[in-house]
Amino acid sequence: MAFAEPPGWYVISLRPQGGHQALRRAAAAQGAGLIALSPWRIRQRSDDQAREALRLALTASRVLFTSPAAVKAAAALLTLAPTTDQEWIAVGSGTARALHRMRIDRVISPARMDSEGLLALATLQQIDGDRIGLVTAPDGRGVLSETLTQRGAQLLRADVYEREAIQLSRTSLHKLAEMEAPAAVLLSSEGAFRQVLASAPTGILSMLRRLPVVAASVRLQEMAQREGFSDTLRAEGPLPAQLIAAVARRFR
């Protein structure tokens, strides 16, 4: 009977519960394994307050969606149908694809798939007095909302889903404690990273600090360094293939 070879190295994913599939596939394609260390789960909102906030946000001249989860949750609340004079904007290609699946063809997204990339778009420069809809989650994209407000925009925020903190998986913590192969932490969300730092057992946290951190942006890389992670590198972007490629270069 043939046995599968153990992975040559591991990546530690901090994505929400149930959101590790794409990273797991990208890691497996490089001969790597994945340890899921989810600090929270996604819960779509279905209350009248969220629905009314979304209805108002969708009347803005520009509507920004900050994640595929935001698109999915918004579509569960209301039919998504932009008018001809609106611009619908996605934070990255994954969010743009989620909108395309809703049969929304005209979507603007930046080459750099983060808040800084969005804020560099030409359509978000001269916005003093303009209404901009932000479809997101509580505490999400703080840099984005703050900067748009500073530029004079009237922000119509719709929090259509929530991140619920959960206990870190005992199985995953045990795998980390027993792990002998090289591993790296994947960092694409400041909130998820801080939640893990706040909830991980002391021994696991000490072990994580000794591992390389692959960050999806300069801002996240600098944040990891401030938190005491000295071995950091930056991926070309937040996509699973980009994050995994950076780890592969590090270990090979």
KAUR-V235862 format. One record per residue. N is the residue number from 1. PHI is phi in whole degrees, -180 to 180 (none if undefined). Layout:
BEGIN
n={N & N}
phi={PHI & PHI}
END
This chain:
BEGIN
n={1 & 2 & 3 & 4 & 5 & 6 & 7 & 8 & 9 & 10 & 11 & 12 & 13 & 14 & 15 & 16 & 17 & 18 & 19 & 20 & 21 & 22 & 23 & 24 & 25 & 26 & 27 & 28 & 29 & 30 & 31 & 32 & 33 & 34 & 35 & 36 & 37 & 38 & 39 & 40 & 41 & 42 & 43 & 44 & 45 & 46 & 47 & 48 & 49 & 50 & 51 & 52 & 53 & 54 & 55 & 56 & 57 & 58 & 59 & 60 & 61 & 62 & 63 & 64 & 65 & 66 & 67 & 68 & 69 & 70 & 71 & 72 & 73 & 74 & 75 & 76 & 77 & 78 & 79 & 80 & 81 & 82 & 83 & 84 & 85 & 86 & 87 & 88 & 89 & 90 & 91 & 92 & 93 & 94 & 95 & 96 & 97 & 98 & 99 & 100 & 101 & 102 & 103 & 104 & 105 & 106 & 107 & 108 & 109 & 110 & 111 & 112 & 113 & 114 & 115 & 116 & 117 & 118 & 119 & 120 & 121 & 122 & 123 & 124 & 125 & 126 & 127 & 128 & 129 & 130 & 131 & 132 & 133 & 134 & 135 & 136 & 137 & 138 & 139 & 140 & 141 & 142 & 143 & 144 & 145 & 146 & 147 & 148 & 149 & 150 & 151 & 152 & 153 & 154 & 155 & 156 & 157 & 158 & 159 & 160 & 161 & 162 & 163 & 164 & 165 & 166 & 167 & 168 & 169 & 170 & 171 & 172 & 173 & 174 & 175 & 176 & 177 & 178 & 179 & 180 & 181 & 182 & 183 & 184 & 185 & 186 & 187 & 188 & 189 & 190 & 191 & 192 & 193 & 194 & 195 & 196 & 197 & 198 & 199 & 200 & 201 & 202 & 203 & 204 & 205 & 206 & 207 & 208 & 209 & 210 & 211 & 212 & 213 & 214 & 215 & 216 & 217 & 218 & 219 & 220 & 221 & 222 & 223 & 224 & 225 & 226 & 227 & 228 & 229 & 230 & 231 & 232 & 233 & 234 & 235 & 236 & 237 & 238 & 239 & 240 & 241 & 242 & 243 & 244 & 245 & 246 & 247 & 248 & 249 & 250 & 251 & 252}
phi={none & -85 & -113 & -70 & -67 & -67 & -59 & -76 & -159 & -127 & -118 & -108 & -98 & -105 & -65 & -60 & -53 & 83 & -111 & -102 & -60 & -64 & -66 & -63 & -65 & -64 & -67 & -61 & -64 & -103 & 78 & -111 & -106 & -130 & -112 & -86 & -124 & -75 & -91 & -158 & -123 & -93 & -126 & -71 & -88 & -134 & -85 & -63 & -64 & -65 & -64 & -70 & -62 & -66 & -57 & -69 & -60 & -76 & -92 & -73 & -71 & -130 & -124 & -106 & -111 & -96 & -170 & -59 & -63 & -66 & -64 & -61 & -69 & -65 & -66 & -76 & -92 & -145 & -71 & -93 & -149 & -68 & -85 & -67 & -100 & -101 & -116 & -105 & -125 & -115 & -68 & -164 & -68 & -65 & -69 & -62 & -64 & -61 & -69 & -61 & -66 & -89 & 65 & -106 & -85 & -90 & -131 & -97 & -147 & -82 & -68 & -90 & -94 & -157 & -60 & -64 & -64 & -59 & -67 & -86 & -62 & -59 & -69 & -109 & -90 & -96 & -127 & -60 & 87 & -81 & -95 & -127 & -86 & -121 & -102 & -160 & -130 & -55 & 69 & -91 & 55 & -61 & -61 & -64 & -65 & -64 & -70 & -62 & -66 & -63 & -80 & 98 & -76 & -93 & -89 & -107 & -93 & -125 & -87 & -99 & -149 & -132 & -102 & -100 & -64 & -131 & -69 & -64 & -59 & -63 & -61 & -67 & -62 & -66 & -61 & -65 & -65 & -96 & -66 & -116 & -76 & -60 & -152 & -139 & -91 & -94 & -122 & -128 & -142 & -63 & -62 & -64 & -62 & -67 & -66 & -66 & -61 & -80 & -115 & -72 & -58 & -56 & -64 & -66 & -62 & -62 & -66 & -61 & -65 & -88 & -91 & -65 & -115 & -104 & -101 & -82 & -155 & -62 & -59 & -69 & -62 & -66 & -64 & -62 & -65 & -65 & -87 & 96 & -95 & -85 & -98 & -126 & -145 & -114 & -80 & -72 & 179 & -91 & -67 & -51 & -63 & -69 & -65 & -67 & -62 & -65 & -67 & -59 & -64 & -66 & -92 & -108}
END
